[in-house]
Each structure stands twice: as C-alpha cells, then as structure tokens.
C-alpha cells in the first residue's frame, strides 16, 4: 500500500480528479477552472505520483478510471462537496 504525505498536499489536485471522474474525458479541465490542457495533465501527473496509481487510462477519447480511482471517487467527491471546493 502506498502512503502519501498530506502535510503539503494540494487539494486542487482532487478537483482535477473529481472532474475527470465525472467527465471521463480529457477536457475535464473545463469543470475545474484549470485553464489549459497541459496544466490539467500536470496536475493529474502530480496526483498519480502522490497516490501511487495511474488513476486513469486512455481508451480513445475517454479516460477510464482504474480500480483505485473508482475506489476513491465517491469519497473525494463527498470531501470536496463538504469543503465546498
């Protein structure tokens, strides 16, 4: 199991993740306020490193969540909703 250090964790990474879970497309950055695709890709790469999982795999134009992403999806959405981020 991969443990992450949350002392300096950027919660905005979870916004990108939540948008990707909802949209399942590379253009999920629109829902996050991340202005350009490279920024969204960079945020996802940082989150992948923190989580220790690829989180999403490309299938055509869709991004399919991994088992770990599916496992985290509802908890992340609930957390962001409760924090109103």
Backbone torsions as a table, in degrees:
resi	resn	phi	psi	omega
1	UNK	NA	140.4	-179.2
2	UNK	-95.3	125.7	176.8
3	UNK	-105.8	136.4	-179.3
4	UNK	-109.8	150.0	176.5
5	UNK	-88.1	112.1	-175.8
6	UNK	-93.3	2.6	-177.3
7	UNK	-61.3	-32.0	179.2
8	UNK	-122.9	26.1	-175.7
9	UNK	-71.9	133.2	179.5
10	UNK	-88.1	108.8	-178.9
11	UNK	-63.5	-20.5	177.2
12	UNK	-63.5	-24.7	175.9
13	UNK	-62.7	-34.3	178.9
14	UNK	-70.0	-29.4	175.9
15	UNK	-64.7	-41.4	177.6
16	UNK	-64.0	-45.1	178.8
17	UNK	-58.8	-47.2	-178.8
18	UNK	-61.2	-41.8	178.2
19	UNK	-65.6	-39.7	178.0
20	UNK	-64.5	-39.7	178.1
21	UNK	-63.6	-39.0	-178.0
22	UNK	-74.5	-44.3	-173.0
23	UNK	-88.8	-35.1	-176.2
24	UNK	56.4	26.5	179.3
25	UNK	-134.5	160.2	-179.6
26	UNK	-67.2	-18.1	-179.2
27	UNK	-89.7	17.7	179.5
28	UNK	-62.6	-15.2	179.8
29	UNK	-59.2	-25.7	178.9
30	UNK	-60.3	-38.7	-178.4
31	UNK	-75.1	-16.3	-175.6
32	UNK	-98.1	-13.1	-174.9
33	UNK	83.6	0.6	175.8
34	UNK	-73.6	120.2	-167.5
35	UNK	-68.9	-33.4	-174.6
36	UNK	-135.3	154.2	-176.8
37	UNK	-57.0	-41.8	179.1
38	UNK	-59.9	-34.8	178.6
39	UNK	-67.0	-40.5	178.1
40	UNK	-65.8	-41.4	178.3
41	UNK	-63.8	-40.9	178.6
42	UNK	-64.2	-43.1	179.2
43	UNK	-62.0	-43.2	179.3
44	UNK	-65.3	-38.3	177.5
45	UNK	-63.4	-41.1	177.5
46	UNK	-63.8	-42.1	179.9
47	UNK	-67.3	-39.8	176.9
48	UNK	-57.7	-42.3	179.8
49	UNK	-65.7	-43.7	179.9
50	UNK	-63.6	-43.0	-176.6
51	UNK	-79.7	-29.8	-178.0
52	UNK	79.2	33.5	-178.3
53	UNK	-151.3	147.8	178.2
54	UNK	-65.6	-21.6	177.4
55	UNK	67.0	-47.6	179.8
56	UNK	-139.0	144.6	173.3
57	UNK	-123.7	141.4	-177.6
58	UNK	-76.1	135.3	173.5
59	UNK	-137.3	91.2	-173.8
60	UNK	69.6	-122.3	179.3
61	UNK	-94.5	-3.8	-179.8
62	UNK	-97.3	154.9	173.1
63	UNK	-112.7	113.2	-176.8
64	UNK	-91.0	126.6	179.8
65	UNK	-70.5	144.7	174.0
66	UNK	-75.6	173.9	177.4
67	UNK	-59.8	-39.0	-179.9
68	UNK	-66.1	-41.9	178.3
69	UNK	-62.8	-42.8	178.5
70	UNK	-62.0	-39.9	179.0
71	UNK	-62.7	-38.1	-177.0
72	UNK	-86.4	-21.8	-169.6
73	UNK	-50.4	-55.6	-176.3
74	UNK	-69.3	-34.6	179.0
75	UNK	-66.6	-41.4	178.4
76	UNK	-65.3	-44.0	179.7
77	UNK	-61.1	-45.0	179.1
78	UNK	-62.7	-43.7	178.9
79	UNK	-60.1	-48.5	-179.9
80	UNK	-63.6	-37.7	177.8
81	UNK	-64.3	-43.3	179.9
82	UNK	-67.9	-33.7	178.4
83	UNK	-84.6	-10.1	-177.9
84	UNK	57.2	46.9	178.0
85	UNK	-97.4	NA	NA
